[in-house]
Amino acid sequence: MRSVLIRIAAGSALWLLALTAAQAHPLSPALLQLKQTAPTQYSVDWRVSPQAATRTPLAPVFPADCAAVSAKPDVLDSGLLIQRWNLRCQSALAGRPLRIDGLARSPINVILRLQRLQGGEVQALLDADQDTFMVPENVLSSAAGGVFAAYLQMGIEHLLSGLDHVLFVLGLLLLARRGRVLLLTITAFTLGHSLTLALAVLGVVRVNAALTELLIALSIVWLALEVVRNRTVGSGWAARRPWALAGGFGLLHGLGFAGALAQIGVPADAIPLSLLGFNLGIELGQLGLVAVVLITARLWRALASAWPSVPALRGLSGYLMGSVAACWVYERLAVFVS
């Protein structure tokens, strides 16, 4: 085990040069939240990740008769740049377009949320293909479907764009390669993260984002050690019962999902629908990832029969995974203690 740690530490030193600025979730969705405070007045809350803002500046564009007033100082919180101001218009926004300038050239999405003065909420998901939203006259015509679709897509993208979660799922596939065991392992991970995600969103447990991200990185290092150990010194308890490890660490990853969801918030009157959409999106992303890996594994075995050196390359996957995760541990530990 000591030699394994030495190899991972050496590999992490090389990867640190390439991954110094890397983030597990570099493209968090932006949020534009408007709350109607009077028939023609709104409070505006605009949140975007600094990395995304640097690559392609984004800015909400309102109708020409609307003016920004009472702007508050910018705030950096939970990895997002937060800007707040009040908006005064000559007429209400219902039936009028809202646009995000720069979104057509940006890879991120924008959650748009509008709370009406008379009650009810409109929500939509904007992206490069649709950077403009026409505010509906009737709240009920778009609220439920918009909320579910927005959080469903966000769940899929969060899973697939989060390299830490992707690496953990890949590690589980390396540890549990047999059909029934693999099914139990993925199911245990799903149950684990679904439970803590729901508890965190409902306010039953509180999430320390910095500590959670650090522990997630450590969980990947641990999993990498088990993958390497299983190929070098024989199967340990984790290889014999991978579902136990997956379920336990799934609880931890669920808190990570909850932290990402907390960055953009959940509509108070649509918590169950938002939670269902986001969690289902995570599961769809996870199933898609597993399907791609299993198909690739079949091709890999076919290639191995023709190229004997291919199986040896698979043994490097645990070292590579551990090296990347070790870099995250260094980075996240610095954030946690600062």
N, C-alpha and C positions, 0 to 999 in steps of 0.2 A: 504493500500500500504506500510505503514511503516513496518508492521509485515512481509510482503513479503521480503522487503529489508533486514531485520534482519535475516530471515531464509537463504537467499542467501548468506549473508556475513558469517554466521556461517558455512554453507556448504562449502564455498570457503576456509575457514581456514583448514578444514579437507582435502579437495582435494589438497591444496597447498603442503601438505606433500608428496603426491604421484606424483604430476605433476610438481615439481620444475624444473626438467630438460626436461619436455615435450615440444615439438615444434609442431606447427600445420602442418608443412611440413618438417619432419625430413630427408626425403630421396630425396632431389632435384636431378635431373639427372646431371651427369657430362658432361662436354663438352670438346672435343678434336678438336681444330681448327687448320688447317694447311693452310698456304698461300705460294704458290710457288713463290719464288722471283728470281729464276734462274733455268735453266734446271734441276739441281740436288741439289738445295738448297731450304729450306723451313723455314718459321718462325712458331714456335709452340706456341699455347696458350692452356694450360691445366687447367681446372677449375673443382673442386670437393668440395663437402661440407665436412668440417672438421669432422663432426659426422660420415659420411660414410667412410672417410679415416681412422678413428680410428678403426671402427669395422672390416673392411676388406681393407687393403691397396691396392690401385689401381695404376697402372702405365702403360702408353703406351709403347708398344714394337715395335720397327721398325726393318727393315731388318739389318742383321749383318754388312753390309758395310756402314751404316749410323752412324754418330757420332754427339753428342750434343755439341754445342759450344756457347760461349757468353751467358751463362745463366744469367738471371736477378734475383734480390732478390724476394723472395716470397711476395705476397701481399694478405691481407684478405679484401675482398670487397663484400658488399651485402650478407654476409653469406657464401661466397665461397672462398676457398683457390685458388689463381691464381698463376700459375708458367709459365714463358715464357723463351724460349731459341730458338736458331737457330739450324737447322739440315742440315748437309752436307752428301750427299750420293754419291756413285760412279756412280749410274744411277738413273733415275727418278722412282717415286713410282708407276707409272701406270703399272698394271698387277702384282703387288706384294702385299703380305699380310701385314695388320696392325692388331695388337692384343692388347687387354687390359689385362694385367696380374692381376689376382685376381678377375676378373669380374665373372668367373664361380661360385664363392662362395659368390657373393654379391647380395643383393636384388635390387640395383639401376640399372638404364639404363645409357648408354653413348651415347650422340649425337656426331657423327663424321662428320666433315665438312671439305672439301678440296677444296680450290680455286685454279684453274689452272692458269698457267702463260699466256696461250693464251686465257683465258676467259672461263667462264663456272664454274660450281660448282657441286661437288659430295657430297651427304649427305646420311647418313645411321644411323640406330638406332641399337646399340649393347646391348645385355643383357646376362644373365647367360647362356642361351641356345645357343647364338651366340656371342662369344667374339672375333671373328676374321672377318675382312672385307677384301675382295680382291678388291683392287682399280681397277676400270674398265678402259680399254683402251679408250673407247668412253664415253665422259661426258654425252651425251644426252641419253644414254641407261639407266641411273639410277637416273638422277637428279630429275625430276618432281615427279615420284612415290616415291622416297626415302624421299623427303622433306615432301610430304603430309602424308605418312604413319608415319613418325617419329613424326610429330607434332600432328597427330590424336591420337596416342597412348599416347603421353605426356599429352594431354588434358584430356583424360580419367583418367590417373593415378593421375594427379594433383587434380582433383575433388575428387576422391575416397580416396586419401591419405591425403587430407587436412581436418582435423577434424573440423576446424572452418567453412568451407563451408558446410560440411556434417551436422553439428549441425544446421546451419541456415536453410537448406532445411528441415530438420526434424521438426524444429520449425514452419515453414510455413505449414507443413502437420498437425501439432497439432492445428494450429490456423484456418485453412480452411479445414474442413473435408468433406464438401459436394462436389459432383462431379463438377458442373459447376463453383462454386466459386474456387475450387481447381485448375481447369484448367486455369482460368483467373489469379490466383495468380502465378502459375508456369510460365505461359507465360509472365507475367509482369516482373518477376525476370530475365527470359531469355533475354527479350528485353533490360532491364536495363544494365545487365553486358555485353551484346554483344556490346552495343553502346559505353560504356566507354573503353572497351578492344580495339575496333577498333580505337577510337580516340587517345588512348595512344600509340598504336603501330605505328600509322601514324604520331605521333609527334605533334598532335593538342593540347593535354594536357600533362602536365608533372606530373610524379608520385613521391611523397615523400614516399618511402617505409615504413619508420618507422611510420609516421603519418597514412598512410593508414591501416597498420596492427592494430594499436591501435583503429582506428575508426571501423574496422570490428569487433573487440572483443566487443566494446561498442554496436554495432548493435545487437549482439547476446544477450547481457544482456538485452537490451530493448525488444527484441522479447520474451525472457524468461519471463519478467515481464508481457507482454501482454498475454502470454499463461496462466500464473498463475492467472492473474486478470480475464480472461475469465471463469475460473473454480471456482473462489471464490466470486467475487463481481459482476459478470455480465459482459456482453460483452461491450467493449469500442469501440472507432472508428476503431481501428486496426482489431478487430474481425469482425466488420461490413463491412470493406473495406480492407481486407488483401492484395488485389492486389496493393493498393496504397503504403502500407509499403514495399511490395516485390519489386515493381518497383523502389522506392526511394533508398532502400538499395542495390538493384541490381546494381545501378550505382557505388556504393562504392565497392562492391565485384568485379566488372569488373576491377577496378584499381588494386585490389589485384592480379587478374589473369594476368594483364599486367606486374606487378612487377615480377611475377614468370617467365614470358616469357622473360623479359628483362635480367634475370640472364644468360641465355644461348644465347640470341640474336636471330635475325631473318635474314636469308639471304637477302641481299639487292636486289637481282634480283628475289626473290620469296616471297615477302612480302604478296601478296594476297593469295597465295597457303598455306603459313605457317599459316596465320591468320585464313583461312577457316578450315584447318585441326585441329588446336588447339581449335577453338571455337566449331567445330562439336564434337570433343572429349569430351569437357566439357558437351555438351548437352547429348551425349550418356551416359556418366557417371551419369549425373543427372537423366535421364530417368530410367536408371537401378536401381538407388537408390530408386526412387519413386515407381517403380514396386515392389521391394522387400518389402518396407514398407507397401504398400497396401495389398500385399499378407499376410504379417505378421499380419496386422490389422484384416483381416478376421479370422485368426486362434485365435487371441486375443479375439475377440468377442465370438467365440465358447467356448473358455476356460472360459470366464467370466460367461457364463450361468451355467457352472458346478462348478465354484469356485467364490463365491460372493466377495471375497476380492480382486480379480484381478483389477476391475475398480479403486479401491483406489490407486493401484500402479501407474496407469497412471498419477494420479495427481502429483506424485513426479518427473515426467520427466521435467517439467518446472523448478523446483528447482535445479535439477541436471544440466540441461543445463546452467542455470544462474550461478551456482557455478563454473563450469569449465570455462565459459567465463570470470567470475570475476578474476580468476587466470591469464588468458591471459592479462586482462587489467593491472594488477599489473606488470607483466613481461614486457609487451610492453611499458608501461608508463616509466619504468626504462630505456629501450633502447632509447626511444624518447627523454628523457631529458638529456641523457648522451652525 
